[in-house]
Amino acid sequence: MDISNPSQNIVIRYLYSEKLGTGGYFTRSLVKIKDGKEIVMKENVVSGYVRGMLLACFLAGGLGKKDKNESALIVGLGGGAMNNFFSTLENQKNDENFPKLTFPYVTIVDIDPTIYYIARRWYDSKPTVFQEFFVDDAITFVQNRSSVFANTGNANLLYDVIMIDCSATEPTYDLVAPIVEFMDPKVLKDVKAILKEGGTVVVNVVSFNLELGPKILKKVKFFCFLTS
């Protein structure tokens, strides 16, 4: 669904769901119409929660260390707003205004091939030299990655940042995002197992049950210390 601004030839493109009671949309992106062609404005992150997740990667120290190659795992594709933003950093790597710019190699996993098609067709979210896509069950992907690392010790299997942004496909009063399977302690241990030392896990949590917040924080407490 597009909402237009005719004066600037820009539309806000929504990836919309009629099933979920979360405001109805997964993500939003700006699209500019120029000479009859659509240009996704990947550097402009419209959704506030996506901006927050991206910012957390750098503020928490998972990314932007400038002294090594960094990697990120994104669980849940949606319209590709997060990996699209990372791809704009690739374009600036030779810009003299950003001499020390670093950007991660990004792995994106989503179970739904339809979402992958939509992200590629309508949001220009596609593989690059620094981004790879897997249509796979994210839980299985994480578990397999953890198992292979345990058996091989291959550090290339680890991530500086893991961003969990996958939601339920049906409306629910309790936990909408992430999917409940990701709150399983065994799965969380596998997530931690593939995180580099000093790495960051960022989770999008959506719920209409305010009592769930403290319970979720308790489950993920082994990732970090929380201060107020």
C-alpha positions as CSV (number, residue, x, y, z in Angstrom):
1,M,0.0,0.0,0.0
2,D,1.4,3.4,-1.0
3,I,0.6,6.8,0.4
4,S,1.7,9.6,-1.8
5,N,3.2,13.1,-1.5
6,P,2.7,14.4,-5.1
7,S,4.7,17.6,-4.5
8,Q,7.9,15.6,-4.0
9,N,7.1,12.6,-6.1
10,I,7.6,10.4,-3.0
11,V,5.4,7.7,-1.6
12,I,5.5,5.9,1.7
13,R,5.2,2.2,0.9
14,Y,3.6,0.0,3.5
15,L,4.0,-3.8,3.9
16,Y,0.5,-4.4,5.2
17,S,-1.1,-7.3,7.0
18,E,-4.9,-7.5,7.5
19,K,-4.4,-10.3,10.1
20,L,-2.2,-8.7,12.7
21,G,-3.6,-6.3,15.3
22,T,-0.3,-4.3,15.4
23,G,-1.4,-1.3,13.5
24,G,-1.6,-3.5,10.4
25,Y,1.9,-3.0,8.9
26,F,5.2,-4.7,9.2
27,T,7.4,-1.9,7.8
28,R,7.4,1.3,5.8
29,S,9.8,2.7,3.3
30,L,10.1,5.9,1.3
31,V,10.0,5.4,-2.5
32,K,10.8,8.2,-4.9
33,I,9.4,8.4,-8.4
34,K,11.9,9.8,-10.9
35,D,11.6,9.7,-14.7
36,G,8.9,7.0,-14.3
37,K,11.2,4.8,-12.2
38,E,10.9,3.8,-8.6
39,I,13.9,4.4,-6.3
40,V,13.7,3.0,-2.8
41,M,15.2,5.6,-0.5
42,K,17.1,3.1,1.6
43,E,19.0,5.6,3.7
44,N,15.8,7.1,5.1
45,V,14.5,4.7,7.8
46,V,10.8,5.6,8.3
47,S,9.8,3.1,11.1
48,G,10.8,4.3,14.5
49,Y,11.4,0.9,15.9
50,V,13.7,0.0,13.0
51,R,15.7,3.2,13.7
52,G,15.9,2.1,17.4
53,M,17.1,-1.4,16.5
54,L,19.8,0.0,14.1
55,L,20.9,2.6,16.6
56,A,21.2,0.0,19.4
57,C,23.7,-2.0,17.3
58,F,26.1,0.9,17.4
59,L,25.4,2.3,20.8
60,A,25.8,-1.0,22.5
61,G,29.1,-1.5,20.7
62,G,28.2,-4.5,18.5
63,L,29.0,-2.5,15.4
64,G,31.2,0.4,14.5
65,K,34.4,-0.8,16.1
66,K,36.4,0.1,13.0
67,D,39.2,-2.4,13.7
68,K,37.8,-5.6,12.2
69,N,35.4,-7.1,9.8
70,E,31.9,-7.1,11.3
71,S,28.9,-9.3,10.7
72,A,25.2,-9.1,11.5
73,L,22.4,-11.7,11.5
74,I,18.9,-10.4,10.8
75,V,16.1,-12.8,11.8
76,G,12.9,-11.7,9.9
77,L,13.0,-9.8,6.6
78,G,9.8,-7.9,6.3
79,G,10.4,-5.1,3.7
80,G,14.1,-5.3,4.3
81,A,14.4,-1.8,5.9
82,M,17.3,-2.9,8.2
83,N,19.4,-4.7,5.6
84,N,18.6,-2.0,3.0
85,F,20.0,0.7,5.4
86,F,23.2,-1.4,5.8
87,S,23.5,-1.6,2.1
88,T,23.7,2.2,1.9
89,L,26.9,2.1,4.0
90,E,28.4,-0.1,1.3
91,N,27.9,2.7,-1.2
92,Q,29.8,5.1,1.1
93,K,32.9,3.0,1.7
94,N,34.9,4.9,-0.9
95,D,33.5,8.3,0.0
96,E,36.2,10.6,1.3
97,N,33.7,12.1,3.8
98,F,33.6,8.7,5.5
99,P,37.2,7.6,5.6
100,K,36.8,5.3,8.7
101,L,33.3,4.0,7.8
102,T,32.7,0.3,8.6
103,F,29.7,-1.8,7.7
104,P,28.8,-5.4,8.5
105,Y,28.5,-8.4,6.3
106,V,24.7,-9.2,6.7
107,T,22.9,-12.5,6.7
108,I,19.1,-12.3,6.5
109,V,16.9,-15.3,7.3
110,D,13.1,-15.5,6.8
111,I,10.9,-18.5,6.6
112,D,8.4,-17.1,4.1
113,P,9.4,-17.1,0.4
114,T,6.5,-14.7,-0.3
115,I,8.0,-12.1,2.0
116,Y,11.3,-12.5,0.2
117,Y,9.6,-12.0,-3.2
118,I,7.8,-8.8,-1.9
119,A,11.0,-7.4,-0.3
120,R,12.9,-8.0,-3.6
121,R,10.1,-6.8,-5.9
122,W,8.8,-3.8,-4.0
123,Y,11.6,-2.7,-1.7
124,D,14.7,-3.5,-3.8
125,S,16.0,-5.7,-1.0
126,K,18.4,-8.1,-2.7
127,P,21.7,-9.9,-2.3
128,T,24.9,-8.0,-2.7
129,V,28.6,-8.8,-2.2
130,F,28.0,-8.0,1.4
131,Q,24.5,-9.5,2.0
132,E,23.2,-13.0,1.8
133,F,19.5,-14.2,2.1
134,F,18.2,-17.6,3.3
135,V,14.6,-18.7,3.0
136,D,14.7,-20.9,6.1
137,D,13.2,-21.5,9.5
138,A,15.2,-19.1,11.7
139,I,15.1,-21.4,14.7
140,T,16.6,-24.2,12.7
141,F,19.2,-21.9,11.2
142,V,20.4,-20.7,14.6
143,Q,20.4,-24.2,16.0
144,N,22.4,-25.6,13.1
145,R,24.8,-22.7,13.2
146,S,25.4,-23.2,16.9
147,S,25.9,-26.9,16.5
148,V,28.4,-26.5,13.7
149,F,30.4,-23.9,15.7
150,A,30.4,-26.3,18.7
151,N,31.9,-29.0,16.5
152,T,34.3,-27.0,14.5
153,G,35.1,-23.8,16.4
154,N,34.9,-21.9,13.2
155,A,34.8,-18.2,14.2
156,N,33.4,-17.2,10.8
157,L,30.1,-18.7,12.1
158,L,29.7,-16.0,14.8
159,Y,28.1,-12.6,14.6
160,D,28.8,-9.2,16.1
161,V,25.1,-8.4,16.1
162,I,22.0,-10.5,16.0
163,M,18.8,-8.6,15.3
164,I,15.6,-10.6,16.0
165,D,12.6,-9.0,14.2
166,C,10.2,-11.9,13.5
167,S,6.5,-11.7,14.3
168,A,3.5,-14.1,14.6
169,T,1.4,-14.5,11.5
170,E,-1.8,-14.6,13.4
171,P,-3.3,-12.0,15.9
172,T,-2.6,-12.7,19.5
173,Y,-3.2,-10.8,22.8
174,D,0.1,-11.9,24.3
175,L,3.3,-12.0,22.3
176,V,3.2,-10.7,18.8
177,A,7.0,-10.3,18.3
178,P,9.3,-12.1,18.5
179,I,7.7,-15.5,17.9
180,V,7.3,-17.4,21.1
181,E,9.8,-20.0,20.0
182,F,12.6,-17.5,20.3
183,M,11.8,-17.1,24.0
184,D,12.6,-20.8,24.6
185,P,15.7,-20.9,26.9
186,K,17.4,-23.5,24.7
187,V,17.0,-21.3,21.6
188,L,18.3,-18.3,23.5
189,K,21.4,-20.3,24.5
190,D,21.9,-21.2,20.8
191,V,21.6,-17.4,19.9
192,K,24.2,-16.6,22.6
193,A,26.5,-19.4,21.3
194,I,26.8,-17.8,17.9
195,L,27.3,-14.3,19.2
196,K,30.9,-12.9,19.3
197,E,32.4,-11.8,22.6
198,G,31.2,-8.3,23.2
199,G,28.4,-8.7,20.6
200,T,24.9,-7.3,20.8
201,V,21.5,-8.9,20.5
202,V,18.7,-6.6,19.6
203,V,15.1,-7.8,19.8
204,N,11.9,-6.2,18.7
205,V,9.2,-7.0,21.3
206,V,5.6,-6.3,20.6
207,S,2.8,-7.3,23.0
208,F,-0.5,-6.0,24.2
209,N,0.0,-7.6,27.5
210,L,2.1,-5.3,29.7
211,E,2.8,-8.0,32.2
212,L,4.9,-9.8,29.6
213,G,7.7,-7.2,29.6
214,P,9.4,-8.2,32.9
215,K,9.1,-11.9,32.0
216,I,10.8,-11.4,28.7
217,L,13.6,-9.4,30.3
218,K,14.1,-12.1,32.9
219,K,14.5,-14.7,30.1
220,V,17.2,-12.8,28.2
221,K,19.0,-11.5,31.3
222,F,22.1,-13.6,30.6
223,F,22.9,-11.5,27.5
224,C,23.5,-8.3,29.4
225,F,23.3,-6.2,32.5
226,L,20.5,-3.7,32.5
227,T,20.8,-0.4,34.3
228,S,18.4,2.4,34.9
